[in-house]
Amino acid sequence: MNRNKAIVNSILDLVGETPIVKLNTITKDLPGDYFAKLESFNPGQSAKDRIALHIIENAEKKGILKPGDTIVETTSGNTGFSLAMISLVKGYKCILAVSDKSSKNKIDVLITMGAEVHVCPANVAADDPRSYYETAKRIHRETPNSIYINQYFNELNIEAHYNTTGPEIWEQTEGKITHLVAASGTGGTISGTGRYLKEQNPNIKILGVDAVGSAIKKFHETKEFDPKEIAPYKIEGLGKNLIPTSTDFDVIDIYEKVTDKDAAFSARKLVKEEGLLCGYTSGAVAQATQQFAAKNMFTEDSFVVIVLPDHGIRYMDKIYSDDWMKEQGFL
């Protein structure tokens, strides 16, 4: 039965099986055909619903998470929303350490959903006690009957997308996909999806998107962490100032970096030309696709799927605000 025509038992039954839509305007001058996997159609409006539900259900099966327990996590916002939503449905307490570059909208919603939110400075080293990584670890240590999701260093992050996103894309494209373009933050989406797709067809190219100011691309190329790569940037949920083990770098063929400004304008272009109100990282993925095309990555025979990870409604006070864009010097 088509799930969308059936009555489901809870909002959690709606995670996954997101649609793919053909892009008709923003890619019209590029060789090949382009399609967007719309992860905003998840009930929590982002791809993070997949990993949050998978990790929590895994913990439940192992008996390490019981009703009334506490879920702790580090998040730029979307994973936090997914965890808060699942916690509400399943009866868990939720405590989140959030980067201060997360939009105010995101933080306000998390608090409204009942999560305890600790806002931490973004522009500090990952091992700084004030960072959202270390804050979440400390809270977990200090909170009885809690689990730490640890999405950056959790193999289940990859597994969630290997089990769902990859097979969905393969089936939806009838195996015609030649290129996948996806953001790389924790790396779960691109790694799990890419791993599955390459098992079906090793010729599929997995193209990663990184942010200017992140260390991910350089590490992929050199296998060495270079702190000189790290600089402040505005895009949420993309790139990192550490190297997540939830990224399978062997699956990824090449990375492209995008700037804050280009990603913001590409997100706006998705709305104006395709009617897709998507998030900041989605704009980065769309921008990187243009940059990959400029480097002749695609041909007329290319069947390119780009993963748009979240909804734009969470960025109304950022990239969709002219005032914010002016404050950044973008307008």
C-alpha positions in Angstrom: 0.0 0.0 0.0 1.2 3.5 -0.8 2.1 4.8 2.7 0.8 8.3 1.8 -2.7 6.9 1.3 -2.7 5.0 4.5 -3.4 5.9 8.1 -0.1 5.6 10.2 0.2 5.0 13.9 2.5 8.0 14.6 4.4 10.7 13.0 7.5 8.5 13.2 6.0 6.1 10.6 6.4 8.9 8.1 10.2 9.0 8.3 11.9 8.2 4.9 10.5 7.4 1.4 11.0 11.1 0.4 10.3 12.1 -3.2 12.7 13.0 -6.0 11.7 15.9 -8.3 13.3 16.9 -11.6 15.0 20.2 -11.6 13.9 22.2 -14.7 15.3 25.7 -14.4 18.4 26.2 -12.3 20.3 23.4 -14.2 18.9 24.1 -17.7 22.3 25.3 -19.0 24.2 22.3 -17.6 24.8 19.0 -19.5 22.7 16.0 -18.3 19.6 15.7 -16.2 19.3 16.8 -12.6 17.0 15.6 -9.8 16.6 16.7 -6.2 15.9 14.2 -3.3 13.7 16.3 -1.0 14.6 15.4 2.6 12.3 18.2 3.8 9.4 15.8 3.2 10.4 13.9 6.3 8.1 14.7 9.3 10.9 16.6 11.0 11.7 18.4 7.7 15.2 17.1 7.4 17.4 14.0 6.6 18.3 13.8 10.3 15.0 12.1 11.1 16.5 9.0 9.5 19.6 8.8 11.7 17.8 9.9 14.9 15.1 7.3 14.6 17.6 4.5 13.6 20.0 5.3 16.5 17.2 5.5 19.1 15.5 2.3 18.0 18.9 0.5 18.0 19.5 1.7 21.6 16.0 0.5 22.6 16.6 -3.0 21.1 19.8 -3.2 23.0 18.0 -2.3 26.2 20.2 0.8 26.9 17.4 3.3 26.4 14.2 3.0 28.4 11.1 5.2 28.8 11.9 8.2 31.0 15.6 8.1 30.1 17.4 11.1 28.7 18.8 11.6 25.2 21.8 14.0 24.9 23.3 15.2 21.6 25.5 17.8 19.8 23.6 19.5 17.0 23.5 22.4 14.6 19.7 22.2 14.9 18.2 19.6 12.6 19.3 16.5 14.5 18.1 18.2 17.6 14.7 18.8 16.1 14.4 15.1 15.0 15.5 14.0 18.5 13.1 16.4 20.2 10.2 15.1 18.0 11.1 11.4 18.7 11.5 12.1 22.4 8.1 13.6 22.6 6.5 10.6 20.9 8.4 8.0 22.8 8.5 9.7 26.2 12.2 10.6 26.7 13.8 13.7 28.0 16.0 15.6 25.5 19.0 17.7 26.2 20.8 19.4 23.3 24.1 21.3 23.0 23.6 23.7 20.0 26.0 25.9 18.1 25.4 29.6 18.4 25.4 29.9 14.6 22.2 27.9 14.6 19.3 30.2 13.6 17.2 31.7 16.4 14.2 30.0 14.8 15.7 26.6 15.2 16.6 27.2 18.9 13.2 28.6 19.7 11.4 25.6 18.2 13.6 23.2 20.1 12.7 24.9 23.4 9.0 24.9 22.4 9.2 21.2 21.8 10.4 20.7 25.4 14.1 20.2 24.8 16.6 21.6 27.2 19.0 23.6 25.0 22.5 24.7 25.8 23.8 27.3 23.3 27.6 27.0 22.8 30.1 29.1 20.9 30.7 27.9 17.3 34.1 29.5 16.8 36.1 27.5 19.4 38.2 24.4 18.9 36.4 21.1 19.0 38.2 20.0 22.2 37.5 23.3 24.0 35.3 22.7 27.1 32.9 25.4 25.8 32.4 23.6 22.4 29.1 21.9 21.8 30.9 18.6 21.4 32.5 18.8 24.9 29.3 20.3 26.4 27.2 17.4 25.3 29.8 14.9 26.6 29.8 16.6 30.0 26.0 16.7 30.2 25.9 13.0 29.4 28.5 12.2 32.1 26.5 14.2 34.6 23.1 12.9 33.7 22.0 9.5 35.1 20.2 7.2 32.7 21.2 9.1 29.6 22.6 8.1 26.2 24.8 10.3 24.0 23.8 10.0 20.3 27.3 11.1 19.2 26.3 11.4 15.5 29.8 12.5 14.4 31.4 9.3 15.6 28.5 6.8 15.3 28.6 4.1 12.6 24.8 3.9 12.9 24.7 7.3 11.2 26.1 5.7 8.0 24.0 2.6 8.4 20.7 4.6 8.6 21.3 6.0 5.1 22.7 2.8 3.8 19.5 1.1 4.8 17.1 3.7 3.5 18.3 6.7 1.5 20.6 4.7 -0.8 18.0 2.0 -1.7 15.3 4.7 -2.2 17.4 6.6 -4.7 18.4 3.5 -6.6 14.8 2.4 -6.9 13.4 5.8 -7.7 16.0 6.4 -10.5 15.6 2.8 -11.7 19.4 2.4 -11.4 20.0 5.3 -13.9 21.8 7.5 -11.4 25.4 8.4 -12.5 26.3 11.0 -9.9 25.3 11.8 -6.3 25.9 15.3 -4.9 25.5 15.5 -1.2 26.6 17.7 1.7 29.3 16.4 4.1 28.8 17.4 7.8 28.8 14.4 10.0 29.1 12.5 6.7 26.4 10.0 7.4 24.1 10.9 4.4 26.8 10.9 1.8 28.7 7.9 3.2 25.7 5.6 3.7 23.9 6.6 0.5 27.1 6.5 -1.5 28.2 3.1 -0.1 24.9 1.5 -1.1 24.9 3.1 -4.6 28.5 2.1 -5.3 27.7 -1.5 -4.4 25.0 -1.5 -7.0 27.2 0.3 -9.6 30.8 1.1 -8.8 30.9 3.6 -11.7 28.5 6.0 -9.8 30.5 9.1 -8.8 29.9 10.4 -5.2 30.5 14.1 -5.1 30.9 15.8 -1.6 30.1 19.3 -0.7 32.2 21.1 1.9 32.3 24.7 3.3 35.1 27.2 3.0 36.4 27.3 6.5 36.1 23.5 7.0 38.8 20.9 7.2 37.0 18.0 5.5 38.0 18.5 1.8 41.7 18.8 2.7 41.6 15.7 4.9 40.0 13.7 2.1 42.8 14.7 -0.3 45.8 14.4 2.1 44.5 12.1 4.9 45.9 14.7 7.3 44.0 17.1 9.5 45.1 20.7 8.8 43.9 23.2 11.4 45.0 26.0 9.0 41.9 25.1 7.0 39.6 26.1 9.8 38.0 29.5 9.8 34.6 30.9 10.9 31.7 30.4 8.4 27.9 30.7 8.5 26.5 27.6 6.8 24.9 25.3 9.4 25.3 21.5 9.2 28.0 21.5 6.6 31.7 20.9 7.0 33.5 20.5 10.3 36.4 21.7 12.5 37.2 18.0 13.3 37.2 14.8 11.3 34.1 12.7 11.9 34.5 8.9 11.9 30.9 8.8 10.6 32.4 9.8 7.2 33.6 7.0 5.0 36.1 9.0 2.9 36.8 6.0 0.7 33.3 6.2 -0.7 33.6 9.8 -1.8 35.3 10.6 -5.1 35.9 14.3 -4.8 34.9 17.4 -2.7 34.0 20.9 -3.7 34.0 23.8 -1.3 31.4 26.6 -1.4 31.2 30.0 0.3 28.6 31.3 2.6 27.5 33.9 0.1 27.2 31.6 -2.9 25.3 29.0 -0.8 22.8 31.7 0.4 22.1 33.0 -3.1 21.8 29.4 -4.5 19.2 28.7 -1.8 17.2 31.7 -2.8 17.6 30.7 -6.5 16.0 27.3 -5.6 13.0 29.1 -4.3 12.7 31.6 -7.2 13.3 29.2 -10.0 12.1 25.8 -8.8 9.7 26.7 -6.0 11.7 24.7 -3.5 12.0 26.5 -0.1 15.2 24.7 1.2 17.8 25.3 3.8 21.2 26.9 3.8 23.0 23.5 3.2 20.6 22.8 0.4 21.8 26.0 -1.2 25.4 24.8 -0.8 24.6 21.6 -2.5 22.9 23.4 -5.4 25.9 25.8 -5.7 28.4 22.9 -5.6 26.5 21.2 -8.4 27.0 24.3 -10.6 30.7 24.4 -9.6 31.1 20.7 -10.5 29.5 21.3 -13.8 32.0 24.2 -14.5 34.8 21.6 -13.9 33.3 19.3 -16.6 32.2 16.6 -14.1 29.0 16.0 -16.1 28.1 15.1 -19.7 24.9 15.0 -21.6 24.4 11.4 -20.4 24.7 12.3 -16.8 21.8 11.5 -14.4 22.6 13.6 -11.4 20.8 13.3 -8.0 21.4 16.1 -5.5 20.3 15.6 -1.9 18.6 18.7 -0.4 18.8 17.9 3.3 16.3 20.3 4.9 13.5 22.9 4.7 14.0 26.6 4.4 11.4 27.5 7.0 14.1 27.3 9.7 16.2 30.0 8.0 13.6 32.8 7.6 15.7 34.9 10.0 18.9 34.2 8.1 19.3 33.5 4.4 15.7 34.5 3.6 16.0 37.8 5.5 17.3 40.7 3.5 18.4 42.4 6.8 20.5 39.3 7.7 21.9 39.1 4.2 22.9 42.8 4.4 24.5 42.3 7.8 26.7 39.6 6.3 27.6 41.9 3.4 25.9 39.6 0.9 23.4 42.3 -0.3 
